[in-house]
Amino acid sequence: MGRRARDADRLLGLYSDDVVLLGYNKNSPPASPTKLEGKASIEPMLRDVFGREMTHELTDEVVGEGRLSYNEHCEYPDGNRVLASVVCDLRDGKIVRQVQQETWDE
């Protein structure tokens, strides 16, 4: 996977102020997903993820009216990988709702 820019400010600019992010993974199952509400609540998470020494690559992008989806492949220097499948609802060109499912190497 090629190295991609890790620009948290640029990514943060894609979200609406009232965005809702739902995250599902081993520690946040369907009965109790991670839920972040508002751009200010997702900013620390984005800065944490983009501050890590890892690569990110988006694939399988699909864009429709008011919606987009993609897969995000991430890899740490030690070879551990993460795959996230993401679906976003859009309003006025900004992400207003994001649902993501993450799978990690163990």
C-alpha positions in Angstrom: 0.0 0.0 0.0 1.3 3.4 -0.9 1.7 6.1 1.7 -1.1 8.6 1.8 -1.3 12.1 3.3 -2.5 12.2 6.9 -4.1 15.7 7.0 -6.6 15.7 9.9 -7.6 19.3 9.3 -8.5 18.6 5.7 -10.5 15.6 6.6 -12.3 17.4 9.5 -13.4 20.0 6.9 -15.5 17.3 5.2 -17.8 16.9 8.2 -20.8 19.0 9.1 -20.9 20.6 12.6 -23.8 18.3 13.6 -22.2 15.0 12.2 -23.0 11.7 13.9 -20.4 8.9 13.7 -21.2 5.3 14.6 -18.4 2.9 14.9 -18.5 -0.9 15.2 -15.6 -3.2 16.1 -14.7 -6.0 18.5 -14.9 -3.6 21.5 -18.0 -1.7 20.2 -20.5 -4.4 19.1 -24.0 -3.6 17.6 -25.6 -3.5 21.0 -23.2 -0.8 22.1 -21.5 1.0 19.2 -19.2 3.9 19.6 -21.3 7.1 19.0 -19.7 10.5 18.5 -21.9 13.5 18.0 -20.7 16.8 16.5 -17.5 17.8 14.7 -15.9 18.8 18.0 -16.3 15.2 19.4 -14.8 13.5 16.3 -11.8 15.9 16.1 -9.7 14.2 18.9 -10.3 10.8 17.3 -9.2 12.0 13.9 -6.1 13.6 15.3 -5.2 10.5 17.2 -5.6 8.2 14.2 -3.8 10.5 11.8 -1.0 11.1 14.4 -0.2 7.4 14.4 2.6 6.1 12.2 0.5 4.1 9.7 -0.6 4.3 6.1 -4.2 4.8 4.9 -5.6 3.8 1.5 -9.2 4.3 0.3 -10.5 1.8 -2.2 -13.9 0.7 -3.7 -15.3 4.2 -3.5 -19.0 4.5 -4.5 -20.6 7.9 -4.7 -24.4 8.4 -5.1 -26.9 11.1 -4.5 -26.5 12.1 -0.9 -24.3 9.1 0.0 -20.8 7.7 -0.4 -19.1 4.5 0.7 -15.5 3.2 0.7 -13.1 0.8 2.3 -10.1 2.1 4.2 -7.0 -0.1 4.4 -4.6 0.9 7.1 -1.2 -0.6 8.0 1.1 -0.1 10.9 4.9 -0.3 10.5 4.9 -3.7 12.2 2.6 -5.1 9.5 -0.6 -5.2 11.5 -3.6 -4.1 9.4 -7.0 -2.6 9.9 -9.9 -2.7 7.4 -12.8 -0.3 7.8 -15.9 -0.3 5.6 -17.5 3.1 5.7 -20.9 4.5 4.6 -21.6 8.3 4.8 -24.7 10.3 4.4 -24.2 13.8 2.9 -25.9 17.1 3.1 -24.7 20.1 1.2 -21.5 18.3 0.4 -20.6 17.6 4.0 -20.7 14.3 5.9 -23.7 14.4 8.4 -23.7 10.7 9.3 -20.9 8.1 9.2 -21.2 4.4 10.0 -18.0 2.4 10.0 -17.2 -1.3 10.7 -13.6 -2.0 11.6 -11.7 -5.3 11.5 -8.2 -5.6 13.0 -5.4 -8.1 12.7 -5.0 -9.9 16.0 
